[in-house]
Amino acid sequence: MDGELGDFLRSRRARIQPEEVGLASHGRRRVPGLRREEVAQLAGVSVDYYIRLEQGRGPSVSDAVLDAVARVLRLDETEHAYLLTVARPHKKAGTARPPARPRVRPGVQLLLDGMERTPAFVLGRRMDVLAWNALGDAVNGFSALAPAERNIPRQVFLDPAAAGFYPDWAAVAAQTVANLRIDAGRHPDDPRMATLVGELSLKSEDFRRLWADHEVRECAYGTKRIQHPVAGLLTLPYETLTVPTDPDQTIVAYTPEPGSETAERLALLGSWTTTA
């Protein structure tokens, strides 16, 4: 993740034209968007200070300066939070290796299992799938995968069947990368994240392109469409809930409208799963 702060700021500068912030555009520009000097001027800091910030040489940068830069670059709430994170990355806590796969507390698994009519699963770091209930498995097929393959980015970008599984694959892919980048920013020294990003970059041109865009978006709620091989087309609104005792674990629950066609198809899928 070296250079992430500078890459992110440059990508945000490129989105804004001088005229949008009241600056005159003098002739042809070598790069799109705002120059570093213009961002510094609008944020009220020296050009040298801003350059050092883009180069990652400003570890003691204040919230006030980062807030000013966020205002100039018109960052949304998620992008602003991401800027604060990557501008002051956490230092390594030690050399001990983390467990290969974090465990989900038994109480969380019981919660999932109690949601009999709701497909649900738990995502951990790097969007690894850590746990699921029966209907969540029936929809996504997690149990049929090897543990190392239970990872949403790998499934979206490396599984040849993903484009057919997700009718809106392009939107799913963009959201997956934007969410993965948030996790990468929070844990810049994670070797497993570096390995995952390296593998996806090597094997998927789509991932390389999206990763280079430096988009960051939380995946708190929304709607996802799945073309299930047995149940057919499922339109699945979803909600995500952070596990209070582990902020790196998130429960994802699909919440179709009661009585909807998708709800009826899920009920049918659940009954087939129970009798299988």
Kinemage of the C-alpha trace (Angstrom):
@kinemage 1
@onewidth
@group {chain A} dominant
@subgroup {mainchain}
@vectorlist {calphas} color= white
{ca met a 1} P 0.000 0.000 0.000
{ca asp a 2} L 3.020 2.304 -0.331
{ca gly a 3} L 2.074 5.515 -2.129
{ca glu a 4} L -1.658 4.976 -1.558
{ca leu a 5} L -2.209 8.449 -0.095
{ca gly a 6} L -0.563 10.212 -3.032
{ca asp a 7} L -2.328 8.038 -5.599
{ca phe a 8} L -5.678 8.673 -3.931
{ca leu a 9} L -5.203 12.460 -3.775
{ca arg a 10} L -4.034 12.629 -7.381
{ca ser a 11} L -7.056 10.629 -8.536
{ca arg a 12} L -9.387 12.995 -6.632
{ca arg a 13} L -7.624 16.077 -8.058
{ca ala a 14} L -8.122 14.731 -11.564
{ca arg a 15} L -11.904 14.716 -11.126
{ca ile a 16} L -12.204 18.490 -10.593
{ca gln a 17} L -11.776 21.131 -13.268
{ca pro a 18} L -10.411 24.572 -12.264
{ca glu a 19} L -13.588 26.315 -13.425
{ca glu a 20} L -15.632 24.254 -10.950
{ca val a 21} L -13.825 25.866 -8.004
{ca gly a 22} L -13.616 29.386 -9.400
{ca leu a 23} L -10.126 29.196 -10.904
{ca ala a 24} L -9.214 30.270 -14.413
{ca ser a 25} L -7.849 27.585 -16.704
{ca his a 26} L -4.742 28.930 -18.417
{ca gly a 27} L -4.187 27.041 -21.645
{ca arg a 28} L -3.554 23.352 -22.075
{ca arg a 29} L -2.738 21.262 -18.992
{ca arg a 30} L -0.384 18.320 -18.876
{ca val a 31} L -2.618 16.493 -16.401
{ca pro a 32} L -6.396 16.576 -15.924
{ca gly a 33} L -8.015 18.384 -13.028
{ca leu a 34} L -6.448 20.566 -10.370
{ca arg a 35} L -2.734 21.092 -9.947
{ca arg a 36} L -1.137 20.548 -6.536
{ca glu a 37} L -0.481 24.285 -6.276
{ca glu a 38} L -4.185 25.001 -6.756
{ca val a 39} L -5.275 22.494 -4.117
{ca ala a 40} L -2.779 24.029 -1.682
{ca gln a 41} L -4.068 27.532 -2.428
{ca leu a 42} L -7.712 26.586 -1.965
{ca ala a 43} L -6.980 24.572 1.209
{ca gly a 44} L -4.969 27.434 2.730
{ca val a 45} L -1.668 25.567 3.098
{ca ser a 46} L 1.731 26.067 1.509
{ca val a 47} L 2.526 24.267 -1.724
{ca asp a 48} L 5.494 22.538 -0.075
{ca tyr a 49} L 3.284 21.299 2.766
{ca tyr a 50} L 0.724 19.867 0.339
{ca ile a 51} L 3.426 18.199 -1.768
{ca arg a 52} L 4.841 16.548 1.347
{ca leu a 53} L 1.321 15.344 2.204
{ca glu a 54} L 0.913 13.715 -1.223
{ca gln a 55} L 4.316 12.110 -0.808
{ca gly a 56} L 3.298 10.620 2.526
{ca arg a 57} L 5.760 12.739 4.483
{ca gly a 58} L 3.197 14.410 6.719
{ca pro a 59} L 2.429 11.954 9.544
{ca ser a 60} L 1.537 14.762 11.959
{ca val a 61} L -0.893 16.462 9.584
{ca ser a 62} L -3.836 17.930 11.482
{ca asp a 63} L -7.518 17.140 11.086
{ca ala a 64} L -8.072 20.775 10.085
{ca val a 65} L -5.719 20.466 7.098
{ca leu a 66} L -7.186 17.139 6.016
{ca asp a 67} L -10.697 18.549 6.365
{ca ala a 68} L -9.706 21.511 4.186
{ca val a 69} L -8.218 19.222 1.529
{ca ala a 70} L -11.346 17.063 1.633
{ca arg a 71} L -13.494 20.160 1.115
{ca val a 72} L -11.421 21.333 -1.864
{ca leu a 73} L -11.470 17.891 -3.469
{ca arg a 74} L -15.196 17.509 -2.765
{ca leu a 75} L -14.795 14.184 -1.005
{ca asp a 76} L -17.937 12.472 0.188
{ca glu a 77} L -18.243 11.127 3.738
{ca thr a 78} L -16.675 7.752 2.908
{ca glu a 79} L -13.813 9.303 0.921
{ca his a 80} L -13.171 11.814 3.727
{ca ala a 81} L -12.947 9.024 6.295
{ca tyr a 82} L -10.625 7.099 3.981
{ca leu a 83} L -8.359 10.153 3.634
{ca leu a 84} L -8.076 10.439 7.418
{ca thr a 85} L -7.193 6.736 7.610
{ca val a 86} L -4.504 6.579 4.922
{ca ala a 87} L -2.963 9.921 5.937
{ca arg a 88} L -2.186 8.528 9.384
{ca pro a 89} L -1.820 4.760 9.019
{ca his a 90} L -1.580 2.595 12.101
{ca lys a 91} L 1.863 1.282 12.911
{ca lys a 92} L 2.501 -2.434 13.037
{ca ala a 93} L 1.529 -3.841 16.384
{ca gly a 94} L 4.143 -6.592 16.333
{ca thr a 95} L 5.533 -9.501 14.393
{ca ala a 96} L 3.138 -12.204 15.564
{ca arg a 97} L 1.275 -13.784 12.662
{ca pro a 98} L -2.522 -13.495 12.817
{ca pro a 99} L -4.567 -16.692 12.725
{ca ala a 100} L -5.111 -18.103 9.251
{ca arg a 101} L -8.842 -17.438 9.386
{ca pro a 102} L -10.555 -15.449 12.171
{ca arg a 103} L -13.264 -17.267 14.054
{ca val a 104} L -16.863 -16.176 14.353
{ca arg a 105} L -18.187 -16.304 17.899
{ca pro a 106} L -20.668 -19.139 18.566
{ca gly a 107} L -23.312 -16.564 19.483
{ca val a 108} L -23.001 -14.935 16.067
{ca gln a 109} L -23.390 -18.325 14.358
{ca leu a 110} L -26.505 -19.003 16.459
{ca leu a 111} L -27.853 -15.629 15.346
{ca leu a 112} L -27.321 -16.576 11.701
{ca asp a 113} L -28.916 -19.986 12.164
{ca gly a 114} L -31.942 -18.389 13.814
{ca met a 115} L -32.572 -16.322 10.667
{ca glu a 116} L -34.165 -19.285 8.897
{ca arg a 117} L -35.978 -17.223 6.237
{ca thr a 118} L -33.157 -14.755 5.685
{ca pro a 119} L -30.006 -15.590 3.705
{ca ala a 120} L -27.120 -14.276 5.799
{ca phe a 121} L -23.372 -14.604 6.120
{ca val a 122} L -20.393 -12.979 7.835
{ca leu a 123} L -17.599 -11.175 6.012
{ca gly a 124} L -14.233 -10.587 7.638
{ca arg a 125} L -11.004 -8.905 6.561
{ca arg a 126} L -10.364 -8.789 2.807
{ca met a 127} L -14.047 -9.742 2.312
{ca asp a 128} L -13.364 -13.337 3.347
{ca val a 129} L -16.560 -15.299 4.011
{ca leu a 130} L -16.257 -16.578 7.565
{ca ala a 131} L -19.686 -18.051 8.345
{ca trp a 132} L -23.200 -18.412 6.906
{ca asn a 133} L -26.613 -19.883 7.573
{ca ala a 134} L -28.325 -22.603 5.535
{ca leu a 135} L -30.226 -20.232 3.248
{ca gly a 136} L -27.178 -18.035 2.748
{ca asp a 137} L -25.304 -21.132 1.649
{ca ala a 138} L -28.148 -22.211 -0.631
{ca val a 139} L -28.014 -18.828 -2.392
{ca asn a 140} L -24.225 -18.459 -2.616
{ca gly a 141} L -22.807 -21.985 -2.443
{ca phe a 142} L -20.103 -21.186 0.123
{ca ser a 143} L -19.804 -24.719 1.514
{ca ala a 144} L -18.921 -26.113 -1.912
{ca leu a 145} L -15.793 -23.939 -2.063
{ca ala a 146} L -12.382 -24.602 -0.569
{ca pro a 147} L -11.714 -22.316 2.423
{ca ala a 148} L -9.154 -20.264 0.484
{ca glu a 149} L -11.753 -19.583 -2.243
{ca arg a 150} L -14.384 -18.260 0.152
{ca asn a 151} L -13.573 -14.669 -0.684
{ca ile a 152} L -15.896 -12.259 -2.485
{ca pro a 153} L -13.271 -10.486 -4.655
{ca arg a 154} L -11.840 -13.815 -5.819
{ca gln a 155} L -15.323 -15.071 -6.635
{ca val a 156} L -16.315 -11.896 -8.504
{ca phe a 157} L -13.135 -11.571 -10.583
{ca leu a 158} L -11.737 -15.085 -10.940
{ca asp a 159} L -14.790 -17.341 -11.138
{ca pro a 160} L -15.790 -17.727 -14.826
{ca ala a 161} L -19.426 -18.161 -13.741
{ca ala a 162} L -19.563 -14.817 -11.893
{ca ala a 163} L -20.750 -12.776 -14.888
{ca gly a 164} L -23.753 -15.064 -15.269
{ca phe a 165} L -24.402 -15.252 -11.528
{ca tyr a 166} L -24.525 -11.449 -11.214
{ca pro a 167} L -26.673 -9.893 -13.985
{ca asp a 168} L -25.262 -6.498 -12.927
{ca trp a 169} L -21.701 -7.780 -12.789
{ca ala a 170} L -20.024 -4.443 -13.635
{ca ala a 171} L -21.732 -2.683 -10.717
{ca val a 172} L -20.972 -5.578 -8.343
{ca ala a 173} L -17.323 -5.574 -9.427
{ca ala a 174} L -16.939 -1.815 -8.911
{ca gln a 175} L -18.559 -1.962 -5.471
{ca thr a 176} L -16.404 -4.929 -4.459
{ca val a 177} L -13.181 -3.101 -5.326
{ca ala a 178} L -14.334 0.128 -3.666
{ca asn a 179} L -15.130 -1.755 -0.476
{ca leu a 180} L -11.891 -3.776 -0.580
{ca arg a 181} L -9.856 -0.568 -0.874
{ca ile a 182} L -11.385 0.742 2.364
{ca asp a 183} L -10.177 -2.385 4.164
{ca ala a 184} L -6.750 -2.011 2.551
{ca gly a 185} L -6.535 1.569 3.796
{ca arg a 186} L -7.387 0.554 7.345
{ca his a 187} L -4.719 -2.172 7.375
{ca pro a 188} L -1.866 -0.946 5.167
{ca asp a 189} L 0.642 -3.517 6.465
{ca asp a 190} L -1.511 -6.604 5.887
{ca pro a 191} L 0.557 -9.102 3.838
{ca arg a 192} L -2.510 -11.161 2.961
{ca met a 193} L -4.179 -8.091 1.470
{ca ala a 194} L -1.063 -7.434 -0.598
{ca thr a 195} L -1.118 -11.049 -1.797
{ca leu a 196} L -4.815 -10.847 -2.705
{ca val a 197} L -4.461 -7.557 -4.589
{ca gly a 198} L -1.384 -8.897 -6.376
{ca glu a 199} L -3.154 -12.088 -7.425
{ca leu a 200} L -6.252 -10.266 -8.672
{ca ser a 201} L -4.164 -7.668 -10.498
{ca leu a 202} L -2.203 -10.389 -12.237
{ca lys a 203} L -5.197 -12.472 -13.254
{ca ser a 204} L -7.922 -9.896 -13.953
{ca glu a 205} L -7.663 -6.886 -16.251
{ca asp a 206} L -11.014 -5.635 -14.903
{ca phe a 207} L -9.668 -5.662 -11.362
{ca arg a 208} L -6.498 -3.806 -12.389
{ca arg a 209} L -8.563 -1.093 -14.055
{ca leu a 210} L -10.953 -0.665 -11.137
{ca trp a 211} L -8.172 -0.748 -8.536
{ca ala a 212} L -6.383 2.043 -10.404
{ca asp a 213} L -9.498 4.254 -10.107
{ca his a 214} L -9.003 4.552 -6.309
{ca glu a 215} L -12.749 4.601 -5.645
{ca val a 216} L -13.819 4.034 -2.034
{ca arg a 217} L -17.422 3.217 -1.084
{ca glu a 218} L -18.973 1.576 1.939
{ca cys a 219} L -21.324 -1.293 1.216
{ca ala a 220} L -23.781 -0.657 4.061
{ca tyr a 221} L -27.009 -1.448 2.204
{ca gly a 222} L -28.361 -1.734 -1.298
{ca thr a 223} L -29.844 -4.255 -3.702
{ca lys a 224} L -28.106 -7.086 -5.521
{ca arg a 225} L -29.519 -9.271 -8.282
{ca ile a 226} L -28.481 -12.916 -8.515
{ca gln a 227} L -29.319 -15.365 -11.286
{ca his a 228} L -29.536 -18.513 -9.194
{ca pro a 229} L -29.114 -21.811 -11.088
{ca val a 230} L -32.102 -23.369 -9.294
{ca ala a 231} L -34.295 -20.556 -7.943
{ca gly a 232} L -33.970 -18.220 -10.934
{ca leu a 233} L -33.598 -14.455 -10.744
{ca leu a 234} L -33.425 -13.140 -7.167
{ca thr a 235} L -33.687 -9.414 -6.415
{ca leu a 236} L -32.111 -9.104 -2.986
{ca pro a 237} L -32.071 -5.931 -0.904
{ca tyr a 238} L -29.374 -6.277 1.746
{ca glu a 239} L -28.355 -4.722 5.048
{ca thr a 240} L -24.957 -4.989 6.741
{ca leu a 241} L -24.348 -4.946 10.484
{ca thr a 242} L -20.947 -4.700 12.157
{ca val a 243} L -20.335 -7.257 14.908
{ca pro a 244} L -19.861 -5.087 18.050
{ca thr a 245} L -17.076 -7.239 19.506
{ca asp a 246} L -15.141 -7.377 16.217
{ca pro a 247} L -15.358 -4.325 13.932
{ca asp a 248} L -13.622 -6.282 11.160
{ca gln a 249} L -16.573 -8.692 10.933
{ca thr a 250} L -19.816 -7.750 9.193
{ca ile a 251} L -23.115 -9.620 8.984
{ca val a 252} L -24.702 -9.360 5.533
{ca ala a 253} L -28.421 -10.194 5.442
{ca tyr a 254} L -30.622 -10.304 2.342
{ca thr a 255} L -34.029 -8.785 3.115
{ca pro a 256} L -36.520 -9.228 0.250
{ca glu a 257} L -39.967 -7.727 0.642
{ca pro a 258} L -42.356 -10.262 2.260
{ca gly a 259} L -44.677 -11.707 -0.345
{ca ser a 260} L -42.426 -10.682 -3.230
{ca glu a 261} L -41.486 -13.100 -5.983
{ca thr a 262} L -37.953 -13.281 -4.604
{ca ala a 263} L -39.246 -14.060 -1.096
{ca glu a 264} L -41.360 -16.888 -2.496
{ca arg a 265} L -38.407 -18.273 -4.464
{ca leu a 266} L -36.216 -18.139 -1.362
{ca ala a 267} L -38.872 -19.993 0.650
{ca leu a 268} L -38.935 -22.665 -2.041
{ca leu a 269} L -35.143 -22.821 -2.089
{ca gly a 270} L -35.126 -23.144 1.699
{ca ser a 271} L -37.585 -26.041 1.606
{ca trp a 272} L -35.483 -27.851 -1.004
{ca thr a 273} L -32.407 -27.340 1.166
{ca thr a 274} L -34.169 -28.731 4.238
{ca thr a 275} L -35.362 -31.871 2.457
{ca ala a 276} L -32.138 -32.464 0.496
